[in-house]
Amino acid sequence: MAGAQPTPAEEAREAAVEAALGALGLDAKTRLLAGQDMWTLPALPEIGLASLVMSDGPIGVRGVRWTADDPSVALPSPTALAAAWDPELARRAGVLLAQEARRKGVHVLLAPTVNLHRSPLGGRHFECYSEDPYLTGVIGAGYVTGVQSGGVGTTVKHFVANDAETERFTVDNLVSARALRELYLAPFEAIVANARPWGVMTAYNSVNGTTMTEHRHLVEEVLRGEWGFDGVNVSDWTAARDTVGAVRGGLDIAMPGPRTVYGPALARAVRDGEVEEALVDAAVRRVLRLAARVGVLAGAEPVVPEPPAPVDGEALAREIARRSFVLVRNERAALPLKPHGTVALIGAAARDARVLGGGSATVFPARVVSPLDGLTAALPEGTLRYAVGADPATELAVAGRGFRLRAVCRDADGTVIGTRSAPNGLVQWMGSDLPGGVTHDTLHTVELTGTFTPRATGPHTFGIKGLGAFTLTVDGTTYYDDVQRPGKDDPFETFFGAPVPHARTELTAGEPVEVSLVHTVRLPDDLSMTVVTFALAHAEPRRDPDELIAEAAEAARNADTAVVVVATTERVESEGFDRTDLRLPGRQDDLVRAVAAANPDTVVVVNSGSPVELPWREEVAAVLLGWFPGQEGGAALADVLTGAHEPGGRLPTTWGSLADAPVTRVVPAGGELPYTEDVFIGYRAWEKAGRTPSYPFGHGLGYTDWAYESLVVDGGTARVRVRNTGERAGREVVQVYVAPAGPGPERPARRLAGFAPVEAGPGESVEVGVELPARAFEVWDETAGRWECVKGSYEITAARSIADHGLTAPINV
Ligand code: BGC
């Protein structure tokens, strides 16, 4: 932090860093700034530096392998974590993630993602916290504090304005200085000030004409200069494009390797006089500082010498999930469920839960508790019925249930050179992570081979995900022997692209067949990522959709309560592309309507990471937003449906229809995406447009009721007294909004200034103080280039959501 006095430990670390830096020649220094493979930096034994290992992030720690045989605890999606409105819970999540990182030998977690929910169409919406910069900043600061308290670094990402995916590598986002300061930079600023992150990751996109890995103004002047950030700046993967531009723009590490714009290219630029060596030294100093902090530089005491007390990951994943669920509607006292009532559980995602969003945020949990598993365990025997109702999956999934596979590696002569067990149909080997005895030089083909035992009789579909040459054989017949080519110009297409169906064959339940998928591995010379990645994919026989819906309605009719789980799919919410609509995929809307017509006590659980349209929401008794709930989601759902715990979440983002959403443009024109809405996104934009969303920012019900009794603004603090007027203990999130009431520049009608959770037993009242930060009364003055307090009158509101009028008090600033 600017102005903060270094502690003796920091001084000692800085001394070790200077000594190490002084012992390095130019080639070693530039080598250290370039990834040696997908996830690591080179070790420099001559200065006692071990290899720094980085890994995604943010809901778990994947580690250097990208496959199910290296499992990780999977926490709920970042939208869910933010929905708990609890920085302390975010801190505890961080502590668990540091424990996971240490277990996997990871020193830096590539997280948190603190871009904003500018538009509901953003493909990585689920991976970001909120539409509100203040809420994003406090949740992010809690998370970073937690991870780093475990001795593991973070890279707050993606700096900055990486709020959508379309043309993500090249888009030039045109954002006013005011919108940057008041919205997009604000979470980064708050996290730097309050949690001192050891890293940031600069984004793929440009801002106002300059790509972020070369953005001297935002990196050197704002982030480092004004805010005093002393950590490293790592590029997003493949985002560094120009040696001189990047080093002058303040980029320290170019990832991934082995081929980057740093390393030998940077040494050459220094020798040719294009780059001053002092810039290289500054970058190396920051990398060594990170190494010292995480304990991989000999002679430097790490910030956290001993790991913190162990955390139970499963229990925490379950606690965060139930604290994140947002009950947006609860009529007919539908929830909690009546004890001993019968329940019809409906939906494909109730059985095959979707627990996380797609892309680099993917981790592989050792187990997943689906809603069906969770409710089966929690409800009395014989009271639960399941029906699939509608399956939104339109594409093949990675081969899983029923498959027994292993990967066999061969050289060009066809000799087996290594094998590895394959827990599912995904092969994803990065860098040197190859089966024992195998190298990239000798590897010619990888064969996934084994058996598949169907659980249903009928036409099964098999396919391939990945690029390159493949041969697919099922039950002795070769269905495909050709080359799959990329559909679009995205280096990550091979990771995020859809599987292509190639074989359809009649199989009988319980009768195993042989399957084989051979991939001929050819790594072109100029490939910057040494990755072997492909998957065998499969889909079960599909039944008639109308028949499935009718069957579900029938099950609902015969039960006391119907619980329908609706979901998005990996094709809908993922890194790599934006959404084009907010509808639930497949026949799920029809399913909900049919079930609700059959049973008035229909509860809908929405399993999506970001907003979807709920056109039937007034026709059902209750709606519970469950996000991507992480590996223990089904257990948490049972906790909440049965009333063992109340759902604790409040909306971190406005939910409404696409037609009403004020900011929807995510598609650039001519490479540019103007943020024409300026400082009006999220609830700021809904209020400006005078539109009413389906569910407002901050909204969420528990199982008790609250009365707001008094609000007194005293100095810089809003004191709020609330009473639990219901019949059970509960937890409330008291929200405080600031509304300008006098003349001044155009400003949002209201903004969130602070919040505080309270807990109270039935009948009890509690008082909390919420500090009003100076920033709540400031705007960024573009002409002066500084924050200006807008003096005058304001109205302070303490309320349950932005749409609730709660209690108000006028103040003058
Ligand atoms: C993503 C980053 C991620 C990196 C490494 C990129 O495509 O944008 O968020 O950390 O890949 O997986």
Boltz pocket constraint, residues with backbone or C-beta under 6 A from the ligand:
constraints:
  - pocket:
      binder: B
      contacts: [[A, 56], [A, 57], [A, 110], [A, 157], [A, 236], [A, 237], [A, 360], [A, 492]]
      max_distance: 6.0
